[in-house]
Amino acid sequence: MRILFLQDHLRIGGTEKQTVALAQFGQKNGYQTGLLVFRPGGALPMRETPGSYFKTLQPFNTHIDEWAPGLIRNIKDFSPDAIVFMGKVAHLYLERLKSYFPNTAMIATFRSGKKPVPYYLRALSASHGILTNNKAEERKLSQLNESSAAKIQTIHNGCLLPKIALGTPRTLTSPLRIIYVAMFRPQKNQAELITILSKLPPSINWTCTLVGTGKTLNTCKQLVKSLRLEKRIRFLATPDPQPLYYEHHIAVSTSDKEGLPNSLIEAQWTGLPVIAYLVNGVGDCFEDSVSGFGIPFGDQQAFSDALQLLASSPERLNEMSKSAISFSRKQFNFEDRSRDFFLAVKQVQSSFGSKENR
């Protein structure tokens, strides 16, 4: 079966990482997979292998996500049985490609906590199948468009950390070390976390690492300075946060919009309990009150209470750490979830093909 993935740009985000990993997994496991990226560059390298069909379409990086020159010609060259649209921008072309390739299954994906824009909604409606990565998005799409409900399937992301990245149950030491891995964007809401931390009781000895880059980074740095927290909060930028997880006790998220954040999955995989606002698919990342605490969005006091509980209870932190490891191994094994993903694509293509032949 020939499956082509479309992605506008290879940023360092979770969707882009999953796109590349799935395309490579398919190549190694009996599928003929290809990947077309609209514009070159980006923090995420695209590793081509002999005989692969991994291409970028723009001759140089125009910084225009939506421009895909030669898209139809390159799709014809690959001749896919199914096209999988990854990320919002790729869906801009779904309706058009459906008319050009009537015998090809068009598979949309929805992996964002944001409300879909009009062209995205049209693409979801026009698609032959929709793959989400969390149950919250499945429910949301079913409510937005009841006619699409029957064609939605949920496949969780697989954890992309290497198999050798073994989880280590945490033993509490002082200070309590907290980590938040996310791009500095308004919806990631790092400023709220900084505010919560600033109000912790003086008896709690803590530090926090904020990992990422982005347009709200300087604002957050200024907030830390104004609150005189420079000795407690550090900022780091790295494409690979994996080693940092092992240096910390707890992973957190105060984001107000999420799909299924890979950072929380990776945190659980390495043995970190999670404290996170329960928005969109965040609740799928951990087992509430077992391997993490889900907090109603905006409830700063409940967030603070959860931090204080784990800071004062080494036994609870250790038990939740063990639970994080077992839960993540069951739910987010990359090979298992990738097989599920390709099986779902195959089912959509087979169902579409049988309908076309009636």
N, C-alpha and C positions, 0 to 999 in steps of 0.2 A: 504494500500500500504506500502511495506517495503522498506525503503530508508536507505542506508548505506553511511556515510561520511568517507572519508579517509583524514588524516592529518599527516604529518611527526612528528611534534613537537609543543607543545603548548607554543609558545613564547608569548610575550605581544602584538604582532602586530595586525593590524586590521583584516587581514584574519582569524587568529586564533580565535579572539574574535567572529567574525561572524560565524565561523564553530560551536563552542560550542553553541552559542545562537540559531542558526538555528536548530541544533539537538534537543535541549531542547524544542524549540517552537513546532517542529513537534510532539514530544511526547505528548504535552499538547493539540494538536489540531487535533487529529484523525489519525495521521500517526504513523506507527511503525518505529521509527528511531533508528539507531545505529551509533556509532562513534568508529573507530579504529585509534589509535595514534601509530606511529611507535616506538618512544622512550619516556620514562617517564620523569618526571620532567618538568621544564619550569616555567616561572613566572605566567602562567595562570592556575588556578585550574580547574580540570574537576570534576564537582559535579555529582556523580552518584546517581540515585534514584532507589527505589525498582523496580526490574524487568527491569531495563535499560540494554542496551547492549553497554556500554561504556568501552572500554578496551585499555590497552597499550600492545604492542607486545614484546618489548625487556624486558628481565627479570631484567635488570638494565640499567642505562643510559650509553650507550657506546659512546655517543656523535657522533654517525654515523647516520645522518639523513636518509640515503637511505636504511638502513637495516630494513626489516620488517619480522622477523621470524614468521612462522605460519600464514602468511597472507591468503593464499588460504583456509586453514582449518577453520580459523575463519570466513571467508566470507561464506563458505559452511554452517557453524553452523547458521549463521544469515539468509541465503537464501534470499537475497534482490531482489526486482524487479528492483531497480536502484541503481547504485553506483555513488556518487558525489565526484569527485576528487578536493580537496581544497589545494591550494598552489602548487608551481612548482614541488616539489620533489615527491608528490603523483602520479603525471602524469607519472613518470618513469615506473609505473606498468600497465598503461592503456591497452596497446596493448596485453600484456601477459594475463591479466585478461579477456580481450575480448574473447580470444581463450578458456580459461577455463570455462567461463560462457557465452555461446553464446545466452542464453535466457534472459540475464540481460542487461538493458539499461546502457550504459557507458556515463556519462555526465561530460564533461570537464568544467573547469572554467578558466577564464583568468582575473586576477584582479591586474596585476602589470604593472607599466610603463616601465619595462625593455623589451628589445627585447627577444622573446622566444628562448631558446637554441634548438638544433636539436631534442632531444628526446621529448621536449615539443611540438614542431611543429608536429612531427609524431603523438603524442597523440591527439592533436587537430583535425588532419585530420581523425584519426581512430574513434573518438568519434561519438556517435549518436546525440549529442547535445552539444552546447557550451553556457555557461552563463557568461556574463561579467557584471561588475558593473558600467560601464560608456560608453558613446557613442563614446568617442575617441578610446577606445580599440576595440569596434565593427567595427569602420571604419578601424582601423589598421589591424585587422585580415581579414577583407573582402579583403583588398588589398594584404595581404600576400598570401592568398589562396582563390581565387574566388569560388572554389567548396565548401568551407565551409560557404560561406556567408548566404545561406538559413537556416542554422541550428543554427545561432547565435541569442541569445536574450539578451537584456540588462535589468538587474534588479538592481536598486540602493541599496546600503546598507541601512538598517534601523538604526536609531540612537539608541545606546545601553544605553544611559543615562536613569535613571528611570523616570517614568511619573511625579514624584513630582519635577523633575529638571526643574522648570519653567523658561522660559527666562525672563530677566529683561532689559528693555530698558536702555541703558547707558546714563548717564549725565556726561559730560566731567568735570573732576576735574584735578588739577595739582598735580603730573606730569601725562602726558599721559602714560598709562601703557600698554605695548605690551607683548604678549605671543606667543611663538613658541613651539609647542609640537611635538617632533619627535626624533627618535633614532639618536644618533650621528654616522652617517655613511657618507661616502664621498658624496653620491648622495643627502643627505638632505641639504648640503650646508650652514650650520649655519655660517661658516666663511664669506660668502658673506653678510649675514644679519648684522653681526657685523661690517663689513666694511661700509655698507650703513649707519648704525646708527652713526658711528664715524664721518660721514661727515655732519650730520644734523646741521643746523644753531644753534649758541649758544642761540638764543632766544627761541628755542623749549626745554621745560623741559620734559624729558622722562625717563622712566625706561623700562627694558626688562627682562623677565624671560624665560630662555631656559630650557625646561623640557625634560629629557631623559638621557639615558646612552649609551655608545658605544665607539668604538675605536677612534673616532676623538674628544672625549670630552677634553682630555688633551691639544690637539693642539688648540682648541677653547679657553680654559682657558688661555693659554699662549698668544694668540692673544689679548684677553681682557686686560691682564696685560700690554702687550707692548703698547697698545693704551690708557692705564690709564683710563679704563672704569669700574674698579672694583666696584665703587659706583653706577653705573647705571645698570650693567648687573649682574644678579645672575643665578646660575645653581642649578637646583633641580632634584632629581630623585624620582619619585613616580609612582606606578602602577595605581593610580586613580587621574588624573589631574582635575576631575570635579570641586572640590571646587575652584581651581585656576582660572578657567574661570571667575567666578563671581568677582574676584579681579582685573580684567583687562578691558581695553577699546577696544582693537583691537587684533585680531589673525592674524598671518602672516605665510607665507611659502615661502622660497627661494629654495625649492627642484628643482632638475633638472630631476627627474624621479618620477612619482607617478601614482597610479591607481586612486582610489577615496579615498583620505585621510580622515579617520574617525575623526581625530583631527579637521579638518575644519568643518565637519558636526556637531560635538559636539559644536564647538565654535558658529556656527550659531544658534544652538538649545538653547544655553544659552544667546543669544542676542549680540554676538560679530560680528561687521562688519569684513570682511576679506580683507587683501591685500596679493596677492599671485601671483607668477609667473605662467603663463598659460601653464603648461606642462601636456600632457596626459589628464586625467580625472578631473583635478583640477577645470576646468570651470563648471563642473556639481554641484559643492559644494555650489555655491552662484549665485545670480543674478547680473550680471556685471553692475556696476555703480548704482545699487539699494541697494543691501545688501553687496556689496564688490567691490573691484577693481581688475580686472585681468590685470597683467602686462606682456608684452612680456619678455620672458626669457632673463636675462642678462641686461635689461635696468634699471640700478641702479638709474639713474636720475628720471625716471618715478615712480619707487618704492618710492624714497625719496619724490617726489612731492605729492604722495597720502598720505604718512604719515603726511606731513606738512599741507595738506588740512584738514584732520580730526583733527589735533592738534589745528588748528586755527578756526574751525567751529563747535561749540557745537551743533548747530541746525542740521547740516548735519550728524554728528555722531549719534545723537539721532534718526533721521529719518531712517538711514541705520540700526541701531540697531533694530528698530521695524520691518523693512522689513526682517531682518535676522530671526527673530522669526517666522513670518508668512510663509516665504519661506520654512524654515526647517520643520515646522509642516506639510506642504502640501507634500513635496518631500520625507521626510525621516522618516515618522512614522513607527516604527519597525513592528508593527502588520500588517500594510498594505503591506509593502515591503516583509515581510516574507510569507504572503499569496500569493503574486505574485511569489515568488521564488518557492514555493511548487507547485503552479499551473503550472509553466513552466516545472518543473521536471515531473509532471504527464503527461503533454502534450507530452513531449519527449518520455516517456515510452509508452504511448498509441500509438503514431505514430510508434515507433519501433516495438511494439508488433503486430500492424496490418500488417506491412510489413513482419514480420517473418511468419505470418500465411497465406500469399498469396501463 
